[in-house]
Amino acid sequence: MADRGHPDFPLDPRYPGDPVVATAVGTDYGALDLDAARRWGYGWDSAKHPVPRPTGRRMTNAEYADWPSCNARANRRLLHGIDLKRDWLYASRRAIEVDKEVKRDPGLRAAWALWSRCVAEQGFPRYPDPVAAYTDHAWQRDSSGNTRHTRRERATAVADVLCKRRHRTAQSWHAVRAWKQSADIRRHRDRYSAGLRALRTYRAHIAEVLRKPG
């Protein structure tokens, strides 16, 4: 950016305008903390857990016009020597497919059904799974992803957590996911290994850049 006439470009700039940011906050298994559910429902204490924001000033329109090109150049430097189509983010792509298998598992679907009946018996909707409860549009999340912490939301979250504890829903879910992940790694060990080498290469490039600031 300095080479393009922007010598004071900040390291962590804000965009010229504020983009809408939606943040999904929670565990892979929905709400688990009973105390947090009682107080914050499916949201969180924004004073203690603020959404990270850039620390630098806003980019000017002129800077923003040059930023995409410089950002692309930085990415090419960090990703040098990595096969993007084959190796980069391979594990992330497989995680999507594994998650589909997890959701189809008969044992897990039975565990979800048990949890769902438990929640419904306490006067709340019969959600198909805990993620559906966590992401219910009724909680009216704002642009940061936080909720309104209404009485109904908090009561639903408490029932959700208590039913998970009663029926060990999260434990069953975790066991199925771990089994499916391990099986996928065994089937595609070479590809996962290549993905790991790509990640290590990326980290090595970052370390090299940080050793030579400027």
C-alpha positions in Angstrom: 0.0 0.0 0.0 2.9 2.3 0.7 4.3 1.7 -2.8 0.9 2.8 -4.2 1.0 6.1 -2.4 -0.5 5.2 1.0 2.5 5.4 3.4 0.4 5.6 6.6 -2.0 2.8 5.8 -3.1 1.1 9.1 -2.2 -2.5 9.8 -5.8 -3.3 10.9 -8.0 -0.9 8.9 -11.8 -0.5 8.9 -13.7 -0.5 5.7 -14.9 2.9 4.4 -18.4 1.8 5.4 -19.5 -0.5 8.2 -20.5 -3.9 6.7 -23.2 -6.0 8.3 -21.6 -8.7 10.4 -23.6 -11.7 11.6 -21.8 -13.9 14.1 -22.8 -17.4 15.2 -21.5 -17.8 18.7 -21.7 -21.1 20.6 -20.4 -24.7 20.7 -20.9 -27.2 17.9 -23.6 -28.7 20.1 -25.6 -25.6 20.8 -26.0 -24.2 24.3 -24.3 -26.2 27.1 -23.7 -23.7 30.0 -26.7 -23.6 32.3 -25.8 -20.4 34.1 -25.3 -18.6 30.8 -28.6 -20.0 29.5 -30.4 -18.6 32.6 -28.9 -15.2 32.2 -28.3 -14.7 28.4 -30.4 -17.3 26.7 -28.8 -18.1 23.3 -26.8 -14.9 23.4 -24.0 -13.6 25.6 -22.9 -10.6 27.7 -21.7 -8.1 25.1 -19.8 -6.1 27.8 -17.6 -9.1 28.6 -17.5 -10.6 25.1 -17.5 -7.8 22.6 -17.4 -8.6 18.9 -13.8 -7.9 17.7 -13.5 -4.8 15.6 -10.6 -3.4 13.6 -8.3 -1.2 15.6 -7.1 1.1 12.8 -8.8 4.1 11.2 -11.1 3.8 8.3 -9.7 3.3 4.8 -10.1 6.3 2.5 -11.9 5.6 -0.8 -8.6 6.0 -2.6 -7.0 3.4 -0.2 -9.9 1.1 -0.6 -9.5 1.2 -4.4 -5.9 -0.2 -4.1 -6.5 -2.5 -1.1 -7.9 -5.5 -3.1 -4.8 -5.7 -5.3 -2.4 -5.5 -2.4 -4.4 -8.0 -0.4 -4.3 -10.4 -3.3 -0.5 -9.9 -3.5 -0.1 -10.7 0.2 -2.2 -13.9 -0.2 -0.1 -15.0 -3.1 3.0 -14.6 -0.9 1.6 -16.6 2.0 0.1 -19.3 -0.2 3.2 -19.8 -2.4 3.9 -23.4 -3.1 0.5 -24.6 -2.0 -1.9 -26.5 -4.3 -5.1 -24.5 -3.6 -7.4 -26.7 -5.5 -6.2 -30.0 -4.1 -4.7 -29.4 -0.6 -5.7 -26.0 0.7 -8.7 -26.2 3.1 -9.1 -29.9 2.2 -10.0 -30.7 5.9 -12.6 -27.9 5.9 -14.3 -29.2 2.8 -14.3 -32.7 4.2 -15.8 -31.4 7.5 -18.9 -30.4 5.5 -19.3 -33.8 4.1 -18.6 -35.6 7.4 -21.2 -33.3 9.1 -23.8 -34.5 6.6 -23.0 -38.1 7.5 -23.2 -37.3 11.2 -26.7 -35.8 10.8 -27.9 -38.9 9.0 -26.6 -41.3 11.7 -29.6 -43.2 13.1 -28.2 -43.2 16.7 -27.8 -39.5 16.7 -31.2 -38.8 15.2 -32.7 -40.9 18.0 -30.8 -38.9 20.5 -32.1 -35.7 19.0 -35.6 -37.0 19.0 -35.3 -37.8 22.7 -34.0 -34.3 23.4 -36.7 -32.7 21.3 -39.5 -34.5 23.2 -38.0 -33.5 26.5 -37.9 -29.8 25.4 -41.5 -30.0 24.0 -42.8 -31.5 27.2 -41.8 -28.3 29.0 -43.9 -26.2 26.7 -41.4 -25.2 24.1 -41.3 -25.9 20.3 -40.4 -29.3 19.1 -37.1 -28.4 17.5 -35.6 -31.1 15.2 -32.2 -30.6 16.9 -30.3 -28.3 19.3 -28.9 -26.2 16.5 -32.4 -25.3 15.4 -33.2 -24.1 18.9 -30.0 -22.0 19.0 -30.7 -20.4 15.6 -34.5 -19.8 16.0 -35.3 -16.5 14.3 -37.5 -15.7 17.3 -34.4 -14.6 19.2 -34.0 -11.7 16.8 -30.2 -11.6 16.6 -28.6 -8.3 15.8 -25.7 -7.7 13.4 -23.2 -9.0 15.9 -25.1 -12.2 16.4 -26.3 -11.4 19.9 -29.9 -12.0 21.0 -32.4 -9.9 23.0 -32.3 -12.3 26.0 -36.0 -12.3 26.4 -37.7 -14.3 29.1 -39.0 -16.8 26.6 -35.6 -17.2 25.0 -33.9 -17.8 28.4 -36.5 -20.3 29.5 -36.1 -22.2 26.2 -32.3 -22.2 26.5 -32.5 -23.5 30.1 -34.9 -26.3 29.0 -32.5 -27.1 26.1 -29.5 -27.4 28.4 -31.3 -29.4 31.1 -32.6 -31.9 28.5 -29.1 -32.3 27.0 -27.8 -33.1 30.5 -30.7 -35.5 31.3 -30.2 -37.5 28.1 -26.5 -37.0 27.5 -27.2 -35.5 24.0 -24.0 -33.7 23.6 -22.0 -36.7 24.6 -23.8 -38.9 22.0 -23.4 -36.2 19.4 -19.6 -35.9 20.1 -19.1 -39.6 20.0 -20.8 -40.0 16.6 -18.8 -37.0 15.2 -15.5 -38.3 16.5 -16.2 -41.8 15.0 -17.2 -40.4 11.6 -14.1 -38.0 11.6 -11.7 -40.8 12.5 -13.2 -43.1 9.8 -12.9 -40.3 7.2 -9.3 -39.6 8.1 -8.4 -43.3 7.8 -10.0 -43.4 4.3 -8.3 -40.3 3.1 -5.1 -40.3 5.1 -2.9 -39.2 2.2 -5.1 -36.2 1.4 -5.3 -35.1 5.0 -1.6 -35.4 5.3 -1.2 -33.2 2.2 -3.6 -30.7 3.7 -1.5 -30.6 6.9 1.7 -30.0 4.9 -0.1 -27.1 3.1 -1.1 -25.6 6.5 2.5 -25.9 7.8 3.8 -24.3 4.7 1.4 -21.4 5.1 2.4 -21.0 8.8 6.1 -21.0 7.8 5.5 -18.2 5.3 3.7 -16.2 8.0 6.7 -16.7 10.4 9.1 -15.7 7.7 7.2 -12.5 6.9 7.0 -11.6 10.6 10.7 -12.0 11.0 11.2 -9.4 8.2 8.7 -6.6 9.0 8.5 -3.9 6.4 
